[in-house]
Amino acid sequence: MSDYSQDRVATSANLHEAGERIARHRHRKHQIVYSSRGAVAVTTPKGTWIAPKDRAVWIPANTWHEHRFYGNTQFHGVAFDPSDCGDDRPRPAVVTVTPLLRELIIACSESERLAHDEAARLRAVLLDQLRHCPEIPLSLAAPQDPRLLRALEIIETSLADPISLDKLAARIGMGERTLSRAIRAELGMSYPQWRAQIRLFHATIHLAKGSSVTETAVRCGWATPSAFIDAYRQAFGRTPGSRTGRETSSV
């Protein structure tokens, strides 16, 4: 299968409703995707990357992926020819969006309104800015081990009451040490680190959908809002309350 059906809209700006999805596809070009309102999740066979309004996702050319939108989302996509940027980022990544980068992405995604030369110059500046953007660990790996997939499902359905390693192991019929070794072997982290990653990933979704910091802390299993704020700051370098323009909607 070589589904490049979305190539013609790889550079575009569109409004998507909460919960809307774009089916699995790929592009011949690299793509940066950004939401100036709401949030977009990009899922590949390797995992899911999520970008609220202060982040964007880099998708390398020929990467199979699908999208899901959280909150009513103003989506912007900009495509780049691989010959212009090579393999600067060979894997999907979430990057920080500065005010300048935000305006460049929006302008380039609406480039049909611009003269060809002007659009080309803006795209060159955007690409130069992207090369210097730090990556943010806003992703969730997709385990290949069926036992870890089951573990992930259990963790995600019990976010408000975080499950301990021994109880999780018992639920999936594994020994505690065996499960711990499997997590480290495939995901390169400890169980507490993996669980924290899952909770922060879902916390980002709740914030994008309009939940308050307090509501998000409760739903994702932190004992207090301050504990959630500390965990968020440690992971992402800013507090969850520093994000602005959240929308209240349902999926």
Secondary structure as UniProt FT lines:
FT   TURN            5..6
FT   HELIX           7..9
FT   STRAND          12..16
FT   TURN            18..19
FT   STRAND          21..25
FT   STRAND          30..44
FT   TURN            45..46
FT   STRAND          47..51
FT   TURN            53..54
FT   STRAND          55..59
FT   TURN            61..62
FT   STRAND          65..80
FT   HELIX           82..85
FT   TURN            86..87
FT   STRAND          93..96
FT   HELIX           99..109
FT   HELIX           111..113
FT   HELIX           116..131
FT   STRAND          135..136
FT   STRAND          139..141
FT   HELIX           146..156
FT   TURN            157..160
FT   HELIX           165..172
FT   HELIX           176..187
FT   HELIX           191..208
FT   TURN            209..210
FT   HELIX           213..219
FT   TURN            220..221
FT   HELIX           225..236
FT   HELIX           240..242
//
